[in-house]
Amino acid sequence: MRFLEKDIVSVGVEAADAEDAIEIAGDLLRQAGLVEKSYIEAMKFSYQKNGPYFVLAPSIAIPHARPEDGVNEASVSFVQLKEPVVFGHSSNDPVRLVFGLGASSSEEHITLLRKLTGLLNDSGNVEKLTSATTYEEIKNILEMER
């Protein structure tokens, strides 16, 4: 299980729109061998079909797809957007923090969401993740959560 490790985190990223942000978060996972290209396409298709259901809190999106869409290993990537992007959510737009979630089972999905929720339930952490300029700053936030 990989959770917000250096090679799957990117800060100060420019995204043209919601689909671009999803693609970037998914591509971090793909480059690390954690998901297949088909998984990124499935995440974007899910957004097109179901809308911004994964924009779970103000400024936070957690795009994902089904395990069978191409997950190799349970993982969560993180993309901090330089400028917020509109996903179309009535109350939680615009999004600044995008967490690409890939789980190969329902149990892993719940485990990863619990870990992420624990981190994001603290508004101070959300603020720190939004303003971080380096991975070291993000790593410090994660270490304080342990």
DSSP file (Angstrom, degrees, kcal/mol; ACC not computed):
  #  RESIDUE AA STRUCTURE BP1 BP2  ACC     N-H-->O    O-->H-N    N-H-->O    O-->H-N    TCO  KAPPA ALPHA  PHI   PSI    X-CA   Y-CA   Z-CA
    1    1 A M              0   0    0      0, 0.0     2,-0.5     0, 0.0    74,-0.2   0.000 360.0 360.0 360.0 127.1    0.0    0.0    0.0
    2    2 A R  E     -a   75   0A   0     72,-2.5    74,-1.7     3,-0.0     2,-0.5  -0.946 360.0-176.9-114.7 126.4    1.4    3.4   -1.1
    3    3 A F  E     -a   76   0A   0     -2,-0.5    74,-0.1    72,-0.2    72,-0.0  -0.918  64.7 -37.6-131.6 106.2    0.1    6.5    0.6
    4    4 A L  S    S+     0   0    0     72,-2.3     2,-0.1    -2,-0.5    73,-0.1   0.853  81.5 168.9  51.8  44.1    1.3   10.0   -0.5
    5    5 A E    >   -     0   0    0     71,-0.3     3,-2.3     1,-0.1    73,-0.2  -0.468  49.5 -97.6 -83.9 161.9    4.9    9.0   -1.0
    6    6 A K  G >  S+     0   0    0      1,-0.3     3,-1.3     2,-0.2    -1,-0.1   0.821 120.5  52.3 -50.9 -43.6    7.3   11.3   -2.8
    7    7 A D  G 3  S+     0   0    0      1,-0.3    -1,-0.3    25,-0.0    24,-0.1   0.588 112.4  46.3 -75.1  -7.2    7.0    9.8   -6.3
    8    8 A I  G <  S+     0   0    0     -3,-2.3    70,-2.3    68,-0.1     2,-0.4   0.034  99.1  83.3-121.1  26.8    3.2   10.1   -6.2
    9    9 A V  E <   +b   78   0A   0     -3,-1.3     2,-0.4    68,-0.2    70,-0.2  -0.990  49.4 177.3-129.1 138.3    3.0   13.7   -4.9
   10   10 A S  E     -b   79   0A   0     68,-2.3    70,-2.7    -2,-0.4     2,-0.3  -0.983   9.0-161.7-143.1 129.9    3.2   16.9   -6.9
   11   11 A V  E     +     0   0A   0     -2,-0.4    70,-0.1    68,-0.2    71,-0.1  -0.820  68.4  21.5-113.1 151.8    2.8   20.5   -5.7
   12   12 A G  E    S+     0   0A   0     68,-0.4     2,-0.3    -2,-0.3    69,-0.2   0.857  80.7 168.3  68.2  36.8    2.1   23.7   -7.5
   13   13 A V  E     -b   81   0A   0     67,-2.6    69,-3.4    -3,-0.3    70,-0.5  -0.613  30.4-138.7 -88.6 140.1    0.6   21.9  -10.5
   14   14 A E        -     0   0    0     -2,-0.3     2,-0.4    67,-0.2    67,-0.0  -0.857  22.4-178.5 -97.1 129.3   -1.3   23.7  -13.3
   15   15 A A        -     0   0    0     -2,-0.5    68,-0.1    68,-0.3     3,-0.1  -0.990  24.5-149.3-127.8 137.3   -4.4   22.0  -14.6
   16   16 A A  S    S-     0   0    0     -2,-0.4     2,-0.3     1,-0.1    -1,-0.1   0.859  76.1 -25.1 -71.8 -36.2   -6.7   23.3  -17.3
   17   17 A D  S  > S-     0   0    0     68,-0.1     4,-2.2     1,-0.1     5,-0.2  -0.902  81.4 -70.3-162.2-175.4   -9.9   21.8  -15.9
   18   18 A A  H  > S+     0   0    0     68,-0.6     4,-2.4    -2,-0.3     5,-0.2   0.908 126.9  50.2 -58.9 -45.7  -11.2   19.0  -13.8
   19   19 A E  H  > S+     0   0    0      1,-0.2     4,-2.5     2,-0.2    -1,-0.2   0.881 109.5  51.8 -63.5 -36.9  -10.4   16.2  -16.2
   20   20 A D  H  > S+     0   0    0      2,-0.2     4,-2.4     1,-0.2    -1,-0.2   0.912 109.4  50.1 -64.0 -42.6   -6.9   17.5  -16.6
   21   21 A A  H  X S+     0   0    0     -4,-2.2     4,-2.3     2,-0.2    -2,-0.2   0.899 111.4  48.6 -62.3 -41.8   -6.5   17.4  -12.8
   22   22 A I  H  X S+     0   0    0     -4,-2.4     4,-2.6     1,-0.2     5,-0.2   0.923 110.8  51.2 -63.3 -44.6   -7.9   13.8  -12.6
   23   23 A E  H  X S+     0   0    0     -4,-2.5     4,-2.6     1,-0.2    -2,-0.2   0.908 110.2  48.9 -59.0 -44.3   -5.4   12.8  -15.4
   24   24 A I  H  X S+     0   0    0     -4,-2.4     4,-1.6     2,-0.2    -1,-0.2   0.930 112.6  46.9 -64.1 -46.6   -2.5   14.3  -13.5
   25   25 A A  H  X S+     0   0    0     -4,-2.3     4,-1.1     1,-0.2    -2,-0.2   0.904 116.5  45.5 -62.4 -41.5   -3.4   12.6  -10.3
   26   26 A G  H  X S+     0   0    0     -4,-2.6     4,-2.3     1,-0.2    -2,-0.2   0.858 107.3  57.8 -69.0 -36.3   -3.9    9.3  -12.1
   27   27 A D  H  X S+     0   0    0     -4,-2.6     4,-3.0     1,-0.2     5,-0.2   0.829  99.5  58.3 -68.2 -30.9   -0.7    9.7  -14.1
   28   28 A L  H  X S+     0   0    0     -4,-1.6     4,-1.2     2,-0.2    -1,-0.2   0.928 110.0  44.9 -60.0 -43.2    1.4    9.9  -11.0
   29   29 A L  H  <>S+     0   0    0     -4,-1.1     5,-2.6     2,-0.2     6,-0.7   0.902 113.6  49.9 -65.8 -41.8    0.0    6.5  -10.0
   30   30 A R  H ><5S+     0   0    0     -4,-2.3     3,-1.8     1,-0.2    -2,-0.2   0.922 107.4  52.9 -64.4 -44.4    0.5    5.1  -13.5
   31   31 A Q  H 3<5S+     0   0    0     -4,-3.0    -1,-0.2     1,-0.3    -2,-0.2   0.813 108.4  51.7 -62.2 -29.1    4.2    6.3  -13.7
   32   32 A A  T 3<5S-     0   0    0     -4,-1.2    -1,-0.3    -5,-0.2    -2,-0.2   0.433 117.8-114.8 -86.0   0.6    4.8    4.5  -10.4
   33   33 A G  T < 5S+     0   0    0     -3,-1.8    -3,-0.2     2,-0.2    -2,-0.1   0.649  84.4 119.2  78.5  15.1    3.3    1.3  -11.8
   34   34 A L  S   <S+     0   0    0     -5,-2.6    38,-3.2    -6,-0.2    39,-1.9   0.749  77.4  15.7 -87.6 -25.8    0.4    1.4   -9.3
   35   35 A V  B    S-G   71   0B   0     -6,-0.7    36,-0.2    36,-0.3    -2,-0.2  -0.937  76.6-116.0-140.1 164.3   -2.4    1.6  -11.9
   36   36 A E    >>  -     0   0    0     34,-2.7     3,-1.3    -2,-0.3     4,-1.0  -0.560  34.9-105.8 -94.1 164.4   -2.8    1.1  -15.7
   37   37 A K  H 3> S+     0   0    0      1,-0.3     4,-1.9     2,-0.2     3,-0.4   0.850 119.7  65.4 -56.1 -35.1   -3.7    3.8  -18.2
   38   38 A S  H 3> S+     0   0    0      1,-0.2     4,-2.1     2,-0.2    -1,-0.3   0.800  94.9  58.4 -59.6 -29.3   -7.2    2.2  -18.3
   39   39 A Y  H <> S+     0   0    0     -3,-1.3     4,-2.2    31,-0.3    -1,-0.2   0.901 104.4  49.5 -68.7 -40.5   -7.7    3.2  -14.7
   40   40 A I  H  X S+     0   0    0     -4,-1.0     4,-2.2    -3,-0.4    -2,-0.2   0.926 111.5  49.3 -63.2 -44.3   -7.1    6.9  -15.5
   41   41 A E  H  X S+     0   0    0     -4,-1.9     4,-2.6     1,-0.2    -1,-0.2   0.897 110.2  51.4 -61.5 -39.7   -9.6    6.7  -18.3
   42   42 A A  H  X S+     0   0    0     -4,-2.1     4,-2.5    27,-0.2    -1,-0.2   0.876 107.9  52.2 -66.1 -37.7  -12.1    5.0  -16.0
   43   43 A M  H  X S+     0   0    0     -4,-2.2     4,-1.8     2,-0.2    -2,-0.2   0.928 112.7  44.9 -62.5 -44.3  -11.7    7.8  -13.4
   44   44 A K  H  X S+     0   0    0     -4,-2.2     4,-2.5     2,-0.2    -2,-0.2   0.904 113.0  50.6 -67.5 -40.3  -12.4   10.4  -16.1
   45   45 A F  H  X S+     0   0    0     -4,-2.6     4,-2.8     2,-0.2     5,-0.2   0.905 108.0  53.1 -62.9 -41.6  -15.4    8.4  -17.5
   46   46 A S  H  X S+     0   0    0     -4,-2.5     4,-3.1     1,-0.2     5,-0.3   0.895 110.1  48.2 -60.5 -40.6  -16.8    8.1  -14.0
   47   47 A Y  H  X S+     0   0    0     -4,-1.8     4,-2.0     2,-0.2    -2,-0.2   0.924 112.6  48.2 -64.6 -45.0  -16.6   11.9  -13.6
   48   48 A Q  H  < S+     0   0    0     -4,-2.5    -2,-0.2     1,-0.2    -1,-0.2   0.898 120.5  37.6 -61.6 -40.9  -18.2   12.5  -17.0
   49   49 A K  H  < S+     0   0    0     -4,-2.8    -2,-0.2    -5,-0.2    -1,-0.2   0.895 130.7  24.8 -79.9 -42.9  -21.0   10.0  -16.2
   50   50 A N  H  < S-     0   0    0     -4,-3.1    -3,-0.2     1,-0.3     3,-0.2   0.492  96.6-136.2-107.2  -5.4  -21.6   10.7  -12.5
   51   51 A G     <  -     0   0    0     -4,-2.0     2,-1.1    -5,-0.3     3,-0.4  -0.332  57.2 -29.3  78.6-165.3  -20.5   14.3  -12.0
   52   52 A P  S >  S+     0   0    0      0, 0.0     3,-2.0     0, 0.0    -1,-0.2  -0.168  79.5 137.0 -86.4  44.0  -18.3   15.5   -9.1
   53   53 A Y  T 3   +     0   0    0     -2,-1.1    -2,-0.1     1,-0.3    -6,-0.0   0.736  69.1  60.1 -60.1 -22.6  -19.6   13.1   -6.5
   54   54 A F  T 3  S+     0   0    0     -3,-0.4     8,-2.2     1,-0.1     2,-1.5   0.338  71.2 101.6 -92.6   6.6  -16.0   12.6   -5.3
   55   55 A V    <   +     0   0    0     -3,-2.0     6,-0.2     6,-0.2    37,-0.1  -0.727  52.4 171.1 -86.3  89.2  -15.6   16.3   -4.4
   56   56 A L        +     0   0    0     -2,-1.5    -1,-0.2     4,-0.5     5,-0.1   0.603  52.5   8.1 -87.1 -15.3  -16.1   15.3   -0.7
   57   57 A A  B >  S-C   60   0A   0      3,-1.1     3,-2.4    -3,-0.1    35,-0.1  -0.965 101.8 -58.6-156.0 164.8  -15.3   18.6    1.1
   58   58 A P  T 3  S-     0   0    0      0, 0.0    35,-0.2     0, 0.0    34,-0.1  -0.296 123.3  -2.6 -53.6 125.5  -14.5   22.2    0.3
   59   59 A S  T 3  S+     0   0    0     33,-2.4    38,-2.8    35,-0.3    37,-2.1   0.439 111.3 109.4  76.2   2.5  -11.5   22.3   -2.0
   60   60 A I  E <   +Cd  57  97A   0     -3,-2.4    -3,-1.1    32,-0.2    -4,-0.5  -0.941  39.3 177.8-122.7 125.1  -10.9   18.5   -1.9
   61   61 A A  E     - d   0  98A   0     36,-2.6    38,-2.9    -2,-0.5    -6,-0.2  -0.966   9.8-172.8-121.5 140.3  -11.5   15.9   -4.7
   62   62 A I        -     0   0    0     -8,-2.2    38,-0.2    -2,-0.4    36,-0.1  -0.632  15.4-170.9-128.6  73.3  -10.8   12.1   -4.4
   63   63 A P        +     0   0    0      0, 0.0    38,-2.4     0, 0.0     2,-0.3  -0.357  17.9 150.8 -66.4 145.7  -11.3   10.7   -7.9
   64   64 A H  B     -e  101   0A   0    -21,-0.2     2,-0.2    36,-0.2    38,-0.1  -0.953  26.0-156.0-160.5 173.1  -11.3    7.0   -8.2
   65   65 A A        -     0   0    0     36,-0.5    38,-0.3    -2,-0.3   -22,-0.1  -0.747  43.9 -59.8-143.0-169.2  -12.6    4.1  -10.3
   66   66 A R    >   -     0   0    0     -2,-0.2     3,-2.1     1,-0.1     4,-0.1  -0.493  43.8-119.2 -81.7 149.7  -13.3    0.4   -9.8
   67   67 A P  G >> S+     0   0    0      0, 0.0     4,-1.9     0, 0.0     3,-1.6   0.880 113.2  59.4 -53.8 -40.4  -10.5   -2.0   -8.9
   68   68 A E  G 34 S+     0   0    0      1,-0.3    36,-0.1     2,-0.2    -2,-0.0   0.552  85.6  80.2 -70.2  -5.3  -11.1   -4.0  -12.0
   69   69 A D  G <4 S-     0   0    0     -3,-2.1    -1,-0.3     1,-0.1   -27,-0.2   0.466 126.8 -64.7 -80.9  -0.5  -10.4   -0.9  -14.1
   70   70 A G  T <4 S+     0   0    0     -3,-1.6   -34,-2.7     1,-0.2     2,-0.5   0.738  73.7 157.6 126.2  38.0   -6.6   -1.4  -13.7
   71   71 A V  B  <  +G   35   0B   0     -4,-1.9   -36,-0.3   -36,-0.2    -1,-0.2  -0.795  10.4 176.0 -90.5 128.2   -5.3   -1.1  -10.1
   72   72 A N  S    S+     0   0    0    -38,-3.2     2,-0.3    -2,-0.5   -37,-0.2   0.757  71.7   5.3 -96.3 -33.5   -2.0   -2.9   -9.5
   73   73 A E  S    S-     0   0    0    -39,-1.9    -1,-0.4   -71,-0.0    29,-0.1  -0.986  84.6 -97.2-153.0 140.8   -1.5   -1.8   -5.9
   74   74 A A        +     0   0    0     -2,-0.3   -72,-2.5    -3,-0.1     2,-0.3  -0.356  62.7 147.5 -58.6 131.7   -3.5    0.1   -3.4
   75   75 A S  E     -aF   2 102A   0     27,-2.9    27,-3.0   -74,-0.2     2,-0.4  -0.996  41.2-146.9-165.1 157.8   -2.3    3.7   -3.4
   76   76 A V  E     -aF   3 101A   0    -74,-1.7   -72,-2.3    -2,-0.3   -71,-0.3  -0.980  16.4-166.5-135.3 123.7   -3.2    7.4   -3.0
   77   77 A S  E     - F   0 100A   0     23,-2.6    23,-0.6    -2,-0.4     2,-0.4  -0.606   9.8-145.7 -98.4 166.9   -1.5   10.1   -5.0
   78   78 A F  E     -bF   9  99A   0    -70,-2.3   -68,-2.3    21,-0.2     2,-0.5  -0.990  14.0-176.8-139.4 129.1   -1.7   13.8   -4.2
   79   79 A V  E     -bF  10  98A   0     19,-2.9    19,-2.7    -2,-0.4     2,-0.7  -0.981  10.5-159.9-124.8 118.6   -1.8   16.8   -6.6
   80   80 A Q  E     - F   0  97A   0    -70,-2.7   -67,-2.6    -2,-0.5   -68,-0.4  -0.877  21.7-138.2 -96.4 118.1   -1.8   20.3   -5.1
   81   81 A L  E     -b   13   0A   0     15,-3.2   -67,-0.2    -2,-0.7   -69,-0.1  -0.561   6.6-144.5 -81.6 137.9   -3.1   22.7   -7.8
   82   82 A K  E    S+     0   0A   0    -69,-3.4   -68,-0.2    -2,-0.3    -1,-0.1   0.919  93.6  22.9 -63.0 -44.6   -1.5   26.0   -8.2
   83   83 A E  E    S-     0   0A   0    -70,-0.5   -68,-0.3   -68,-0.1    -1,-0.2  -0.972  98.1-103.4-123.0 139.1   -4.8   27.6   -9.1
   84   84 A P  E     -     0   0A   0      0, 0.0     2,-0.4     0, 0.0    12,-0.2  -0.227  33.5-147.9 -60.1 150.2   -8.2   26.1   -8.0
   85   85 A V  E     - F   0  95A   0     10,-2.6    10,-3.3   -26,-0.1     2,-0.5  -0.955  12.7-122.7-123.4 140.1  -10.3   24.2  -10.6
   86   86 A V        +     0   0    0     -2,-0.4   -68,-0.6     8,-0.2     7,-0.0  -0.703  26.4 175.9 -83.2 126.6  -14.0   24.0  -10.9
   87   87 A F        -     0   0    0     -2,-0.5    -1,-0.1     2,-0.1   -32,-0.1   0.538  54.5-104.7-103.1 -13.7  -15.4   20.5  -10.9
   88   88 A G        +     0   0    0      1,-0.3     2,-0.4   -37,-0.1    -2,-0.1   0.639  67.5 148.7  98.1  16.5  -19.0   21.4  -10.9
   89   89 A H     >  -     0   0    0      1,-0.1     4,-0.8   -38,-0.1    -1,-0.3  -0.711  46.8-136.6 -86.9 135.1  -19.9   20.7   -7.2
   90   90 A S  T  4 S+     0   0    0     -2,-0.4    -1,-0.1     1,-0.2    -2,-0.0   0.811  93.8   8.9 -63.2 -32.9  -22.6   22.9   -5.8
   91   91 A S  T  4 S+     0   0    0     -3,-0.0    -1,-0.2   -34,-0.0    -2,-0.0   0.616 124.1  54.6-124.5 -15.6  -20.9   23.6   -2.5
   92   92 A N  T  4 S+     0   0    0    -37,-0.1   -33,-2.4   -34,-0.1   -32,-0.2   0.413  82.1 146.7-105.8   3.1  -17.3   22.3   -2.5
   93   93 A D     <  +     0   0    0     -4,-0.8    -7,-0.1   -35,-0.2     2,-0.1  -0.437  35.8  51.1 -78.9 160.8  -15.9   24.0   -5.6
   94   94 A P  S    S-     0   0    0      0, 0.0     2,-0.4     0, 0.0   -35,-0.3   0.729  74.7-146.7 -78.3 164.2  -13.3   25.1   -6.5
   95   95 A V  E     + F   0  85A   0    -10,-3.3   -10,-2.6     1,-0.1   -35,-0.2  -0.754  29.7 162.6 -98.7 138.0  -10.9   22.2   -5.9
   96   96 A R  E     +     0   0A   0    -37,-2.1   -15,-3.2    -2,-0.4     2,-0.5   0.571  66.9  56.5-121.5 -26.1   -7.3   22.8   -4.9
   97   97 A L  E     -dF  60  80A   0    -38,-2.8   -36,-2.6   -17,-0.2     2,-0.5  -0.953  62.1-174.1-118.2 119.8   -6.3   19.4   -3.5
   98   98 A V  E     -dF  61  79A   0    -19,-2.7   -19,-2.9    -2,-0.5     2,-0.6  -0.956   4.1-170.2-119.0 121.5   -6.7   16.2   -5.7
   99   99 A F  E     - F   0  78A   0    -38,-2.9     2,-0.6    -2,-0.5   -21,-0.2  -0.935  12.6-150.7-112.0 110.2   -6.1   12.8   -4.2
  100  100 A G  E     - F   0  77A   0     -2,-0.6   -23,-2.6   -23,-0.6     2,-0.5  -0.716  17.5-161.3 -81.7 118.7   -6.0   10.0   -6.8
  101  101 A L  E     +eF  64  76A   0    -38,-2.4   -36,-0.5    -2,-0.6     2,-0.5  -0.886  15.0 177.8-110.2 127.6   -7.2    6.8   -5.1
  102  102 A G  E     + F   0  75A   0    -27,-3.0   -27,-2.9    -2,-0.5     2,-0.4  -0.975   6.7 171.5-127.2 118.0   -6.6    3.3   -6.4
  103  103 A A        -     0   0    0     -2,-0.5   -32,-0.1   -38,-0.3   -38,-0.1  -0.976  27.1-155.6-127.4 140.7   -7.7    0.3   -4.4
  104  104 A S  S    S+     0   0    0     -2,-0.4     2,-0.3   -34,-0.1    -1,-0.1   0.380  81.3  20.1 -96.4   5.0   -7.8   -3.3   -5.5
  105  105 A S  S  > S-     0   0    0      1,-0.1     4,-2.2   -38,-0.0     5,-0.1  -0.977  80.9-106.5-159.5 165.5  -10.5   -4.3   -3.1
  106  106 A S  H  > S+     0   0    0     -2,-0.3     4,-2.3     1,-0.2     5,-0.2   0.883 119.8  54.4 -62.0 -38.8  -13.4   -2.9   -1.1
  107  107 A E  H  > S+     0   0    0      1,-0.2     4,-2.5     2,-0.2    -1,-0.2   0.928 109.6  45.9 -62.1 -45.7  -11.4   -3.4    2.1
  108  108 A E  H  > S+     0   0    0      2,-0.2     4,-3.0     1,-0.2     5,-0.3   0.892 109.5  55.9 -63.6 -39.2   -8.4   -1.5    0.7
  109  109 A H  H  X S+     0   0    0     -4,-2.2     4,-2.4     1,-0.2    -2,-0.2   0.936 110.9  43.8 -57.5 -47.7  -10.8    1.3   -0.5
  110  110 A I  H  X S+     0   0    0     -4,-2.3     4,-2.6     2,-0.2    -2,-0.2   0.906 113.1  51.6 -65.9 -42.8  -12.1    1.7    3.0
  111  111 A T  H  X S+     0   0    0     -4,-2.5     4,-2.2     2,-0.2    -2,-0.2   0.933 112.5  45.3 -60.0 -47.2   -8.6    1.5    4.6
  112  112 A L  H  X S+     0   0    0     -4,-3.0     4,-2.6     1,-0.2    -2,-0.2   0.910 113.0  50.2 -65.0 -42.1   -7.3    4.2    2.2
  113  113 A L  H  X S+     0   0    0     -4,-2.4     4,-3.1    -5,-0.3     5,-0.2   0.896 109.6  51.7 -63.6 -39.1  -10.3    6.4    2.7
  114  114 A R  H  X S+     0   0    0     -4,-2.6     4,-2.6     2,-0.2    -1,-0.2   0.931 111.2  47.5 -60.5 -45.7  -10.0    6.1    6.5
  115  115 A K  H  X S+     0   0    0     -4,-2.2     4,-1.6     1,-0.2    -2,-0.2   0.925 115.5  45.0 -61.2 -45.5   -6.3    7.1    6.3
  116  116 A L  H  X S+     0   0    0     -4,-2.6     4,-2.8     2,-0.2    -2,-0.2   0.904 112.4  51.0 -66.4 -42.9   -7.2   10.1    4.1
  117  117 A T  H  X S+     0   0    0     -4,-3.1     4,-2.1     1,-0.2    -2,-0.2   0.899 106.9  54.7 -62.9 -41.2  -10.1   11.1    6.2
  118  118 A G  H  < S+     0   0    0     -4,-2.6     4,-0.3    -5,-0.2    -1,-0.2   0.903 113.3  42.6 -57.6 -41.7   -8.0   11.1    9.3
  119  119 A L  H >< S+     0   0    0     -4,-1.6     3,-0.7     1,-0.2    -2,-0.2   0.913 118.9  42.6 -69.5 -44.8   -5.5   13.4    7.6
  120  120 A L  H 3< S+     0   0    0     -4,-2.8    -2,-0.2     1,-0.2    -1,-0.2   0.599  94.4  76.8 -86.3 -12.3   -8.2   15.7    6.1
  121  121 A N  T 3< S+     0   0    0     -4,-2.1     2,-0.8    -5,-0.2    -1,-0.2   0.730  81.9  79.2 -67.8 -20.3  -10.5   16.0    9.1
  122  122 A D  S X> S-     0   0    0     -3,-0.7     4,-1.7    -4,-0.3     3,-0.8  -0.804  71.7-158.0 -90.3 110.2   -8.0   18.4   10.6
  123  123 A S  H 3> S+     0   0    0     -2,-0.8     4,-2.2     1,-0.3    -1,-0.2   0.794  92.4  61.6 -61.1 -26.8   -8.6   21.8    8.9
  124  124 A G  H 3> S+     0   0    0      2,-0.2     4,-2.4     1,-0.2    -1,-0.3   0.895 103.1  49.4 -64.2 -39.3   -5.0   22.7    9.9
  125  125 A N  H <> S+     0   0    0     -3,-0.8     4,-2.9     2,-0.2     5,-0.2   0.901 108.8  52.3 -65.3 -40.6   -3.7   19.9    7.8
  126  126 A V  H  X S+     0   0    0     -4,-1.7     4,-2.0     2,-0.2    -2,-0.2   0.924 111.0  47.7 -61.0 -43.9   -5.9   21.0    4.8
  127  127 A E  H  X S+     0   0    0     -4,-2.2     4,-1.8     2,-0.2    -2,-0.2   0.922 112.9  48.1 -61.9 -45.0   -4.4   24.5    5.1
  128  128 A K  H  X S+     0   0    0     -4,-2.4     4,-1.4     1,-0.2    -2,-0.2   0.893 111.2  50.2 -64.5 -40.2   -0.9   23.1    5.3
  129  129 A L  H  < S+     0   0    0     -4,-2.9    -1,-0.2     1,-0.2    -2,-0.2   0.859 110.4  51.5 -65.2 -34.6   -1.4   20.8    2.3
  130  130 A T  H  < S+     0   0    0     -4,-2.0    -1,-0.2    -5,-0.2    -2,-0.2   0.853 117.8  36.5 -70.1 -35.2   -2.8   23.8    0.4
  131  131 A S  H  < S+     0   0    0     -4,-1.8    -2,-0.2    -5,-0.1    -1,-0.2   0.530  86.3 121.3 -98.9  -6.0    0.2   26.0    1.2
  132  132 A A     <  -     0   0    0     -4,-1.4  -120,-0.2    -5,-0.1     3,-0.1  -0.245  36.1-175.6 -58.7 143.2    3.0   23.4    1.0
  133  133 A T        +     0   0    0      1,-0.1     2,-0.3  -122,-0.1    -1,-0.1   0.487  65.5  37.1-116.6  -9.1    5.7   24.2   -1.5
  134  134 A T  S  > S-     0   0    0      1,-0.1     4,-1.2  -124,-0.1     3,-0.2  -0.935  77.1-118.2-139.0 162.2    7.8   21.0   -1.1
  135  135 A Y  H  > S+     0   0    0     -2,-0.3     4,-3.1     1,-0.2     5,-0.2   0.851 112.2  65.1 -66.6 -33.2    7.3   17.3   -0.5
  136  136 A E  H  > S+     0   0    0      1,-0.2     4,-2.2     2,-0.2    -1,-0.2   0.896 100.3  50.8 -57.3 -40.9    9.3   17.7    2.8
  137  137 A E  H  > S+     0   0    0      2,-0.2     4,-1.7     1,-0.2    -1,-0.2   0.910 112.2  46.7 -62.7 -41.5    6.5   19.9    4.2
  138  138 A I  H  X S+     0   0    0     -4,-1.2     4,-2.3     1,-0.2    -2,-0.2   0.913 109.6  53.6 -66.7 -42.4    3.9   17.3    3.2
  139  139 A K  H  X S+     0   0    0     -4,-3.1     4,-2.5     1,-0.2    -2,-0.2   0.900 106.4  53.2 -58.8 -41.6    6.0   14.5    4.7
  140  140 A N  H  X S+     0   0    0     -4,-2.2     4,-1.7     2,-0.2    -1,-0.2   0.893 107.8  50.6 -60.9 -40.9    6.1   16.5    8.0
  141  141 A I  H  X S+     0   0    0     -4,-1.7     4,-0.8     1,-0.2    -1,-0.2   0.925 111.9  47.8 -62.4 -44.7    2.3   16.8    8.0
  142  142 A L  H >X S+     0   0    0     -4,-2.3     4,-0.7     1,-0.2     3,-0.6   0.891 109.5  52.3 -63.6 -41.4    2.0   13.0    7.5
  143  143 A E  H >< S+     0   0    0     -4,-2.5     3,-0.7     1,-0.2    -1,-0.2   0.843 105.1  55.4 -66.6 -33.1    4.5   12.2   10.2
  144  144 A M  H 3< S+     0   0    0     -4,-1.7    -1,-0.2     1,-0.2    -2,-0.2   0.738 103.5  57.4 -69.7 -22.1    2.6   14.3   12.7
  145  145 A E  H <<        0   0    0     -4,-0.8    -1,-0.2    -3,-0.6    -2,-0.2   0.672 360.0 360.0 -81.3 -17.8   -0.5   12.3   11.9
  146  146 A R    <<        0   0    0     -3,-0.7    -1,-0.2    -4,-0.7    -2,-0.1   0.480 360.0 360.0 -72.1 360.0    1.1    8.9   12.9
